[in-house]
Every structure is written in structure tokens, then in C-alpha cells.
Amino acid sequence: MAPATTTTAARVGCAVRARRSGAGTGCSGRQAGSPRVARARHAARPLAALPAEIAALVPTDLPSLGQVELGAAALPFAGLFALTFTGAFKKSKNLQDVFSRLITIVSQGYFQPNTGGDSIPEAEGEMSDLVGDEPLFKALYNMFLDSGGVFRLSFGPKCFIVVSDPLAVRHILKDNPNNFDKGVLAEILKPIMGKGLIPADLETWKVRRKAVIPGFHKAYLDCMVDLFARCTERTVEKMEGVCEQENRTLDMETEFLNVALDIIGLGIFNYDFGSVNKESPVIKSVYGVLKEAEHRSTTYIPYWNLPLADVFVPRQREFKKDIGIINDVLDELILVAQQTQQEEDMEALQNRDYKNVKDPSLLRFLVDMRGEDSTAKQLRDDLMTMLIAGHETTGAVLTWALHCLVQNPDEMALVMEEIDRVLGDRRPTFEDIKEMKRVRMVIAESLRLYPQPPILIRRALGDDTLPGGIGGDPDGYSIGKGTDLFISVWNLHRSPQIWKDADEFRPSRFDEAIDPIGPWGGYDGKNSGLYPNESAYNFAYLPFGGGPRKCLGDQFALMEAVIALAMMLRRFEFSTKAGFEPGMKTGATIHTANGLFMDISRRELEGTEDVQGVKQMVAK
Ligand code: HEM
């Protein structure tokens, strides 16, 4: 084990020790991925080696670790569970670290699957570093700088391999994707999304992916451009109203989430949440479910799986009610769509006059597709998945894009110039998106700095070897069946080895080439198409994932974000409310800004009467 600093030695040791120089203050500054000596810590340690605080917590008659039985080992789980359950756990960092360490030690080698060969570097740090005030992915960044592109992390009863190397990531997502499923994430999301695309087992996923993908065809996306604009106009109108008031402050994160919710409702199942202008029990339930998904992804023990948790635990009762409300709405929409089914083959469906049909939604497409006999339950799972996958993600990227622009006035000026020149007061079209390269790159750069989700989760279905990648072990790293993996998109996107001025907001970087680094092929600045993507960047940039499980709403989301941002920047000037800095709120799957409070004012536009201008735009 690496020598502990005075600071860490004084605290209770833990299996997770972020090795940072300067007694745990900040990162060491070492470049990620530099070769290092492997330090395997697999074998269970004798009880005598436990810090005094932990030893005091261990029942005196606990058998030696060599003979420990499940019954005895269950004790700390029960203790931890009780603490989690009562809320005491989160309040006491020290206690949290003690239990985490105890559980790690007791469980290592007994309950954990074989998490890999001994050559994988091991990160070290306090449990409280990971569940403390900072989001998990930020704690993992420091460990990445210190331990390289592939490292192991043990906390509590769990052990993860954290992957931040583009070659190892490409192996998992693209080269050998059938050897990995969504693991922990699927377990968390199943009660919400059922057999929807994200948590679905491999067999169901293959069938559903094949059915859903054709629904995002060219004519549909063209039609969606108009929908994005119409929904944004509602927000623009609302903001006009705010400009009339004395207090011109608006939480733009909420506004972006609202417009994204309305868009996903109308575009995917032709339901108007109308969330920009009203609150309703359905909207409340959608946010309740999203909050619960976040809670579950960050809670240590899945207590919600216990029998009767949804009867006795208030938040689980609430969750059951929320999911019931959304399911009722979706079931009703599916029933109506099925009752009005007009079966057609794929080609005819894709050639429908989408601009003039009453219901252009994806649900209509799925129900009308000949030979596609999805059950109502499967359709509901698909819709629920897309509602969740496509709503907060897009709301979050818009929030961060505006935040970054307001912090960078020069970029803001360039973007505004482009919007004024290309768009004027017209409702945007698909052609306009092509012309607004700066806005597109602002969205791409915001997704680089603030990827949603910052971490992708996988579990190995069989033994495998991950490539050592940049600066890692040239023989690679063997991992066992059942290994849980965190792919850190955040780390990849901010890797100081790959990106020049990695933490800087600089949208023009996507025009620059990046030289190859060792076995990683680099980027030549040419092959990105309209938006930079994971193929062009050899898996160093992957805001939408990659390989067969890549996001299927990427084009939908990117067009939506460009249109919403451009339309709002055309009409308003934004400035940060004095003294306010957004924080970061996160679950394992998503992170948002925690409120982006902006002072807004109308822009003085040449040749356009302030209010008149927007009214004309809305009327068009
Ligand atoms: C900026 C917005 C968005 C971002 C950043 C984003 C990101 C992602 C990422 C990273 C994945 C891959 C997850 C993994 O590999 O574990 C994913 C999957 C998925 N996304 Fe998105 N997404 C966005 C918007 C959307 C939208 C608008 C929709 C639907 C209309 C959508 C539907 C899905 C679905 C269904 C999957 C699962 C695909 C599969 O497993 O086959 N996403 N998304």
C-alpha cells in the first residue's frame, strides 16, 4: 500500500484512497496514463491490520477472514443498511468510511466476482471522497490523473474498474460490445423503464433497437425541426413576459428542462405536457420519477427492492404513485394509437407527408409499422425510456451551453453575429442548422466539458482483456466475468493528454487536428460531418456513447439544442445573477447545473420593434 500522508493516516483508512500529493489537496498534476507499477491488493487482510475504530466495530466472535461465513459477513451489511435507511449514514463521513472499509475487507474475495488481473492499478481514497459534496465523476477525475486510463476502485461491498482510455473504451463499446451489458444501471432502471432500450436484456434490446431506429428517419427529423421551433417560441413568449417585470430573473435550467419535456412529449408520443406555462400532476410525476432514478443511482444499498418498501418508505410510496400516473397517461396514448392504427410498410411510412399529418410522433410510426406487433407494455417501456433519456440530457446541455457563453463574452458575440446573419427573425429550418456552425460547435464543446451522462456503466458478461491504451500495460488488463465498469466520459473529455487546454471552453478546437498518441490514432480535424463524433475522434469524444448501444436520439437532440439556443439568443441578452455560480447536481447517469439563474433583457435588434418582432415570429 502507498504510504499514507499524515492527514490520511489520521483519518480512518479506506479501500478507496485517492493518491494525491499535498496531503490530499487537489491532484498531483501528473499526466494521466503514465506507466506505473501495478499494486494489487486482492488478498483479504488479517483483522489485526484493521484500524482501531474498525476493529472496535467488528463483533469479537467474527471468525478469521479465511473462514468467514455469509451469516457473519451479513452483519456489517445489516448495520450499513440500517444507517442508510435512517439517513444517519450520509450525515457521518467518518462512520461511512468505517463501514465502507469494513465491508470492503470482509467482502473482498468472498462476494465480489473476479474483477480482474493483478496488473490493474488500484486507486485509493476515502469513501466520503466519493459520496461527499463533490459529484462522483469529479472525484474519479483526480484518481484518473493519478492512476491512469484503467484503474480499480473498491468501496463498500463493490469494486469497479474505471476506464478513461479511448482504446479501452472503444473495445468495450464497439469492438466487443456483446460481452457487456448495463449491469448496475439496468438493475436501477428496470423498475422505471421495464424492458425499454436502456435496461433491456440483449435479446429484447436487439428486437426493439431494430424496430425503433427506422422511426428517426429524415422526413420525421425534418418535421421535428419545426416542432422544436414552435415549442421554443412558447418559452420566448414567456420570457418576453418576464422582461416586462421588475425582477427579470429566470432560472434558465428550469426553462430549458421544460421546453425539452414539451418537445419529447410531442415528438415521441404526441402528448403536450405544456410544461412551459403550467404545472400538472403528470409533470410533477415525471420529475418525481427522474429524481427517484437519480436517488437510486447514488444510494449505496438498494433498499427499494425489499418487500413492502413501497408501502412503508414514504419516498417509495410517492415513486409508486408517480410511476402509476405516467403509466396511465402512456397506456391511454398507446390505446388510442392502436385503435386508430393504419398499417403501412416501412417505405410508405417514411414517405408520409409528415409536415401535414396530424400525428407525426414516433409512437404513431411504431404502431403503424406493418409486422411490428409490439405489446402495449413494450411500447410503454420504450416511451418511458425515451421520455427519460431524451429530456434531462437535452435540458442539461442547453443549460451548460448558456452558462459557458455567458462566461465567455467573446464567444457569445461571435455566436450572436452568426445567429443574426443566418436566422434573423425567421423560424429556423434544417438548412439554417447547417449554416450555424458556431452554434453547433458551442453545443459540441458544452457536451465535451459537461457530458450528459458523465459516466457510462457496463458489466462484463465473460472474461476479457482490455487494451492497455495510452501509457498503460502493453499486454492489456484482464477482467473477469461480472466485473463492473465505469466508463468515464468526463475523464476522456478532459484528458490533458488528449485535449489542449482541456478545461477551457473553446468551440473552435473542433477545427484543430490532434496528433496521435502512442497507439491512439488522433484526430485530423476533417471527418466529423455536421457534428464531431466518437468515430472521428477515435473514442476520445463520445457524448452520445458509441458502438451498437449509441444514443439513437443524437440527431434529434443536437438539432433541438441548436434551434432552442439560437432562438433564445436571438431575442434576449443574458447575464449571470450577481454572486450566483451554478453548482453541480448529479446522479450516476446525468448531471445538471442545479439552477442557472439569469437576468434577462430584450435585445435591441436593428429594424425590429422589440415586442412586435417576437410576436411576428410566434405568429408565423
Ligand atoms: C443531448 C442529449 C442527449 C445525450 C447527451 C444523450 C446521451 C446518450 C448516451 C451517452 C447514451 C449511451 C448510453 C450507454 O452507452 O450506456 C444514450 C443512449 C440512449 N439515448 Fe440518448 N442522449 C441524448 C438525447 C436523447 C434523446 C433526445 C433520445 C430520444 C428521443 C435519446 C434516447 C436514447 C436511447 C433510447 C438510448 C439507449 C440506446 C440503446 O441502448 O440502444 N437520447 N444517450
Boltz pocket constraint, residues with backbone or C-beta under 6 A from the ligand:
constraints:
  - pocket:
      binder: B
      contacts: [[A, 197], [A, 198], [A, 209], [A, 268], [A, 385], [A, 386], [A, 389], [A, 390], [A, 391], [A, 393], [A, 394], [A, 397], [A, 451], [A, 452], [A, 453], [A, 456], [A, 457], [A, 542], [A, 543], [A, 544], [A, 545], [A, 546], [A, 548], [A, 549], [A, 550], [A, 551], [A, 552], [A, 553], [A, 554], [A, 556], [A, 557], [A, 558]]
      max_distance: 6.0
